Amino acid sequence: MFTFGRDHEKRTALSRFKDPDQASQLLAVIDAAHDLIEGVGSQEALQQAAYVAFAEGRGGVWEGAEYWLRKAARDYPGLLALWPRFAADARWQVRFRCACVLDSMPEDLFRTLSPVLAADANRKVANMAQARIDQVRGESPS
């Protein structure tokens, strides 16, 4: 997995936040990804850091966690196991975030998770999932 280096990636992440404390969950993801690359970390550690950042992080943090998950999953496909977990989370906010990034998921995950999220009991989740499904299919919203 290509990166510009741990320090550069962390500086870039920090520059996107007014309050550096807000970025701590995302910095943990970046550290876990680089630990994995350097052979001193594990996929499990990256999954745990990414889960916390995606599920509990505020704006900017969860999006950054999604970016790092997507990037790392190219070389470590076991990380993709987080997406069904996010799609089934008890919190609608986590399912909504998952629906937001459906269009960035590998095709097999998209096919599996999009109908589940489109049928979600929470209207915001279902509407977002349907919007992403329409976007992938090339349909414009009516």
Buried (B, 14 or more C-beta within 10 A) or exposed (E): EEBEEBEEBBEEBBEEBEEEEBBBBBBBBBBBBBBBBEEEBEBEBBBBBBBBBBBBBEEBBBBBBBBBBBBBBEEBEEBBEBBBBBBEBEEBBBBBBBBBBBBBBBEEBBEBBBEBBBEBEBEEBBBBBBBBBBEBEEEEEE
